[in-house]
Amino acid sequence: MSEDLKREAGKAALSFVKPGMRLGIGTGSTAEAFIRELAPKVKAGLEIIGVPTSERTRALCEELSVPLTTLEETPQLDLTIDGADELDGRLNLIKGGGGALLREKIVAQASKSMIVIADQSKVVEVLGAYPLPIEVNRFGLTATRNAIDALASSLNLSGEITLRETDAGKLFETDGGHLIVDASFGRIPQPQALAVALNTIAGVVENGLFCALADKAIIAAASGVQIMEPMK
């Protein structure tokens, strides 16, 4: 998504933010565009309090003087605004490309409502072209990867499961100190079933399938911004 489209999506998302809201604030470049649209409104007097979904988001909010709280202090939120790596017509999502999926899901589940910001290329008929991020514990890593592979096979899914590394070739570590494996399944026709099954594996901390959490998606394209709601 171009910077202009990100800004337009951020502006559109801002229209859903009301004074006094307790706001979950997402992670990623599109969410950052939203934060940059939000900050001037806050400076002009819009009263909100935010819970960041990552240390990266926290740092940007602090830099731009967006007031923050924690889920310990504010365990119930009104709205979360976040990006997605893929979404289908039912607004099932794949998230976690930026590595913040655990905190993103905790914040989303603590919110009454969730709005996703994305560009048209992220909308797919069936999830899975984007590799599914799965956050895992360091302990027993090989056993956990084997269990994920076996589970995938039982659900007729296949594809490479790779341990995420940084550009410097080191293991990618989440804000919670965990690792991420990316599963290139290609197609995930039953995302809810896979999400539930993955979380039965002891070494899996959380997975990047966000099902039945998003109420709306703001989709930016060259032709303009449109609002998607889940298909019935």
N, C-alpha and C positions, 0 to 999 in steps of 0.2 A: 504494500500500500504506500502511495506517495505521501510525503509530509502534508501536502494540502488535504488529501483525503482523510488522513489521520486527524487533522485539525477539525475537519467538517464532522467527522464521527464524534469527536470529543465534544463539540458544540451541541450536537444532537443529544448526546447522553446527558449533558448538563441540564437540559430542559426537564429532566425527570428528578433533578435534585431540588428538594424543597427545604426552606429554612427549618432549622432544628433537627435535621436528619442525622442519624448515626449511620455512617457510610463506610462500607467495605471498599477499599481502594486496591485495584488489581496491579498486576505486574506485567511488564513488557512494553514495547515501544508504543503500542496503541493506547494502553492505559496511561503511559507517561504523557501522551498528547492530551488525554482527558485531564490529567493533573494540571498541566500548563494552562488549560482553559478554566479550570476550577479556581486556581490561585488568585487571579485578578478579581473574581467575584467575591472570594473570601475577604480580600483586602478592601473591597468596596462595601463590606458589611454583611455578606451572607454568612449566617451562623450555622456551621456544621461541625461535626467531630468525626474523624476518620480512623479506621483501623487498617494499617498497611498489611499487604499479603507477603511482603518480603523486606529484607534489609535494604535492598536497592530502592524500593518504593518509599520506605521510611526516610532514607537519606534525601530523596528528591522533595518529599513533602516538607521536611524540615528546612531544606534550602529555600523553598518557596513560601514558607510560613503558613502551611496548611496545618491546622491544629489536629493533633493525634491523641488517641487513647489506646487502650489494649482491650482484648476480649476478657481479661480478668476484671478490669474496671467496668467494661461495657459489654456484657456477654450476649446481648440481643441487639441486632442491627436492623435498620429499616431497609437498606438497599445496598447491594454490592454491584459495582461496575468493573468489568474485567474483560480481557481479550480472550481469544480462543485460537487454537491451531487448526481445528476443523469443527464444523457443525453440520448436522443434517436437518431435515425438514421438521423433525420433532424437537429440535434444539437439544439433542444429545451432543455433547462436546468431547473433543480430545484437547486436553490442556497439559501443560508441563514442559513445553519446549524451552522455556526459560528456567526450568528447574524449581519452580515454586509451588508445585501442584498440591503438596500436603497443606500448606498454609492457605492456599487459595480455596481448597475444598472446605477446610474448617471454617473459614470466613463466610463462604457462600452458604453453608448449612446453618450458620448462625444468623442469616439474614432472612427477612420476610420475603424479599424479592431479589432477583438477579437479572441484570441487563448485560448482554454481551456486545462488545464492539468488535467488528471484523470487516474485512473487505470481501468482495464478491467471490474471490478465488478460494476463500475458506469454506464456502458452502458446497457440500457434496451430497450425493444421493445416499451413499453408504460410507460410514466412517472407516478409516484404516489406511488410506493412502499415506497419511502422515504417521510416522512411527509412534506407537503408543508408549509414553513414558511411564515407567513403573518404579516407584521409590522403594528401595530395599535396604535392609540392615547390612552392615559390613560383615557381621558374624554369620558364618555359614553361607557365604555368597554363592559358591558353586552349587551347593545343594538347593538353594533358592532358585537359581537359574534353571537347574534341571527340573525342578517342580513346575516352574512356569512353562517350560517347554512341554512337559508331559500333559499339563492341563490344556495347553493350546491344542495339542494333538487330539485329546479327547473331545474337543469342541470343533474338530475339523479345521483348525487354524494352523497355519505354518508360516515360517519366515525366520529370518535371522534375528537373534536376540543379542544385542551388543551392549557392553558396558560403556557408559558415556564418559568421554574424556574432555578435558579443556583443550583449547588451541595449543597450549604448551605441552600437551601430551600427558598431563597428570590426570588422575581420577577426578571427575567432577563431584563436588561435595555440596549438598543442599544446605540451606540455612540451619536445618535441624541436625546436620552432621551425618546424613545418610548418603547413599549412592543412588544412581539412577541407571536402570537398564532400559533400552529402547527396543520395543518389539515391532518388527516390520511385518505385520500380518497381511497387509494389502487390503483385505476386506474384513469388517467386523459386523456381520448382519444382525447379531443380537448383543448390543453393547451392554445392556443391563445385566444379562446373564453372565457375561464375561467379567464385568466389574465385581459382581457378588462373588464369583468363583475365585478370582484373583486374591481377594481379601481373606480367603480361607487358608492361604499359604502363610505360615508363621513368619517367614522372613520378609514378606511383603508389608511395607509400612502403609502404602496407599497407592492407588493407580490413577492414571490421568483421564479416566472416563467419568465425565460429569453428566449423569442422567437425571432427568426430572428436576433440575435445579434452576435452569434459566427460564424466565418468563417472557423475555423479549430479546431480540437481537437487532442491533443497529448495523445495517449493512451499507458500507460505502462503496460507491462505484463512480466511474467517470460521469455517468448520467445523473448522479445524485445520490441521496441517502434515502433508504427505505427501512421500514420497521417490519421485522418478521416476528410472528408468533407461532407457537408450536402447532403443527398439524394435528388434527383430531384423529 
